[in-house]
Amino acid sequence: MGEKITWSHGAGGKLMGELIRKTVLKEFSLRKAGQVGLDELEDGATIEIDGKQLVFTTDSYTVRPHFFPGGNIGSLSISGTINDLAVMGAEPLAIACSVVLPEGMEIEEFQQILRSANEVSKEVGVPIITGDLKVAERGGLDGPIITTAGVGLARKLIRNSGMRPGDKIIVSGPIGEHGACILACRHGMGTIFSDAAPVLAVVRAAMSTGEVTAMKDPTRGGLAAALNEIAEKSKVGIELDETSIPISQPVRGLCDLLGLDPLILACEGRVVMGVKEEDCDRVLKEIRKVRGGEQAEVIGRAVEEHKGMVVLRTSVGGRRIVPMPSGDPIPRIC
């Protein structure tokens, strides 16, 4: 028998990247319709129409539980799609949303999911304009699956390969809250609220104030995966200051209890970005004025040394490498 698909292949880390490269990229040969194609493995791709770059993205969501403190699979799916467009520098235009429901699911639960999705759509002013509905036979699914697609118009196209030595690194708020929320829900370890939310306002504030060189929403694999990807694609080293990384006390306490690294826990309402050093203070000030950016911090910088690697200066004065996560300690987070 050949190699099997495992949970870790869907975790957004090293194993998922290897799987995509040896299967998806091998089989899909026509990959580019604009500046960014499938083989760049960005948050979306571009389609060039009349000299303009449309950004197109798609994602599937299968979080368990599908209702959690701070949101549900509906609000999560629309926020995630908006965020994938936003971090590429696109102004979202419209969303498609398809749902597969398990037979036996309560209709009221489905309505709550739709209601939450619509609330996020209205908040950011991006309509859900088409979709599809299927029902899987009883026992075929343990919860709803939502697949979304979004299209936006690039104001200034942002690539994960754009960070340069000297750039400062900003994260828009405390990390790891979505992953910690799902973990706490599953194991009855108290209430931690998910950070799931659109980052569009934060991105708009940053891009209208200074030069943003790279952006990523640190979802599966958390901050560690996002920054390793940026470091590798930009061919820079990244140095982080542990004392500057915002982590809420509930998340820190849960990680200490379970021996988890908060750097690998997923966020669903945060953005990490590279900003030109001379613009950093102004960008940080503007981000902190908008919803979702109030607790933004400068957490590190890009350097010439150790290209493709992320290094953490610890709170006790040491240094350690932050590797690309291989898997995820919490399956089905999004």
Residue, then its C-alpha position, 0 to 999 in steps of 0.5 A: m500500500g502507498e502513503k496515506i493522507t494524515w491529519s498533519h497533511g491538512a495542518g498548514g505546515k511542512l507536511m501539507g506543503e510537501l503534499i501540495r508540491k508533489t500532488v497538486l502542482k504536479e497534476f495542475s500544469l496550467r497555473k497562471a492567469g496574472q502575476v500570481g499563479l498556483d505555483e507561488l502558493e500565496d493566499g490567492a492568485t491573480i487574473e489579469i483583465d484589461g491591465k488590472q489584477l483581480v485577486f481570486t481565492t478559495d477555502s474550505y472550512t470544517v471546524r469542530p465544534h462548529f459553534f465556539p466562543g466568539g463565532n461559528i463556522g459561518s462567521l469564520s468562513i467569511s472572515g477567512t475569505i476576506n482575510d485571504l484577499a486583504v493580505m494580498g492587497a486586494e479590496p474584496l468585491a464579492i464572495a461565493c459560499s457553498v455548504v454541505l450539511p449532514e443529514g439530521m442537522e437542526i435547521e435552526e443551527f443552519q440558520q444561525i450559521l447563515r446569520s453569522a456569515n451574513e453579519v460579517s458580510k454586511e460588516v465589511g460591505v462585501p456581498i455573498i452573491t452565489g453558492d450551492l447547497k448539498v446534504a450528505e447522507r446520515g453518518g457521512l459527515d460529523g458537521p457542516i462543511i463550507t467552501t467559499a471563494g472570493v474575488g477582489l481588485a488589487r490596490k497594490l499587490i502584496r506578495n509574501s516574497g516582498m520582505r527586505p532586510g531592515d523591514k520591521i514586523i508588526v502583528s495586529g493583536p494577540i496570537g493563538e486565540h482561535g487555536a486555544c479556543i477550539l482546544a479549550c472547547r473540546h476538552g472542557m478547559g474553560t472559555i477562551f474567545s476566538d479572534a475570528a474576524p475580518v482584518l480588512a480595516v487593519v490592512r487598509a489602515a496600514m496600506s494607506t499609511g506606509e509601505v507594506t512589503a509582505m502580509k500573511d494571516p497566521t491561520r493553520g500553523g500560527l505565527a511560526a508557519a506564516l513567518n517561515e513562509i515569508a522568510e523562505k519566499s523573501k530570502v531573508g532571515i527573521e528575528l523575533d523578540e519574545t517579550s514583544i509578541p502579544i499573547s493573552q493570559p488565558v492563551r499563555g496559561l493554556c499553553d503552559l498547562l499543556g506544553l504547547d508553543p503559542l507561536i504554532l496556534a492558529c489565529e483567524g483574525r490577525v495579520v502579520m506584516g512587514v513594513k519599511e522601517e521608516d514607516c513603522d511607527r506611523v503604520l503602528k499608530e494607525i493600526r491601533k486606531v481601528r477595530g482589531g488592531e488596538q493591541a498591535e505590536v512590533i515583534g521583530r525585523a528582517v535581517e540579512e543573516h540566516k536567510g529563510m529562517v526564523v530566530l526568536r530572542t527569548s525572554v531570558g536572553g537566549r536564541r532559538i530557531v522557530p521551525m516550520p510546524s510539521g503538523d497541528p496539535i489541534p485538528r479541524i480548527c478551520 
